[in-house]
Amino acid sequence: MLMKRTWGLDVMRCPACSHRLRVVATVTERAVVTKILDHLQVRSTPLPRAPPRDPTWVQESFAYEHAVA
């Protein structure tokens, strides 16, 4: 419902035939989700993490002078 209000996208409507969809089940077990995704030939493993930033990178600091009124 939130995606429909925010983006105008009704995720509970079939994009092919425009009929209403319904939730059949909620799967929370990792092994079951992996098996389903593998069967659908969809990536079931997380993407590799990006390499960490250069540890020698130093953040700039700025000295501010307080204005005296």
C-alpha positions in Angstrom: 0.0 0.0 0.0 2.9 2.4 0.8 4.4 2.0 -2.7 1.0 2.8 -4.2 0.6 6.0 -2.2 4.3 7.0 -2.6 5.1 6.0 -6.2 1.7 5.2 -7.7 2.8 1.6 -8.2 0.3 -1.1 -7.2 2.4 -4.1 -6.4 -0.7 -6.2 -5.8 -1.8 -5.9 -9.4 -0.4 -8.3 -12.1 1.6 -6.3 -14.7 0.6 -8.8 -17.5 -3.2 -9.1 -17.0 -4.0 -6.4 -14.4 -5.8 -8.8 -12.1 -5.4 -8.5 -8.4 -2.7 -10.6 -6.8 -2.9 -12.1 -3.3 -0.3 -13.2 -0.8 -0.1 -16.9 -0.6 2.7 -17.3 1.9 5.5 -15.5 3.7 8.7 -17.4 3.6 11.3 -16.5 6.3 13.5 -19.6 6.4 16.8 -19.0 4.7 17.1 -22.5 3.3 13.6 -22.4 1.7 14.2 -18.9 0.2 17.5 -20.1 -1.3 15.9 -23.2 -2.8 13.1 -21.1 -4.4 15.5 -18.5 -5.8 17.8 -21.2 -7.1 14.9 -22.9 -8.8 13.9 -19.6 -10.4 17.5 -19.1 -11.5 17.7 -15.9 -9.5 20.8 -15.0 -7.4 20.4 -16.5 -4.0 23.7 -15.3 -2.6 24.4 -11.7 -1.6 26.5 -9.5 -3.9 30.1 -9.1 -2.9 30.9 -6.2 -0.6 32.8 -3.2 -2.0 36.4 -2.9 -0.9 37.0 -0.7 2.1 38.2 2.9 1.6 41.9 3.8 1.7 42.9 3.9 5.4 45.3 6.7 4.7 42.5 9.0 3.7 42.3 11.9 6.2 39.2 14.0 6.7 39.8 17.7 6.5 39.1 19.8 9.5 38.2 23.4 9.5 39.0 25.9 12.2 36.1 28.3 12.7 36.5 31.6 14.5 33.6 32.6 16.7 32.3 36.0 16.0 32.3 38.3 19.0 29.3 40.7 19.1 
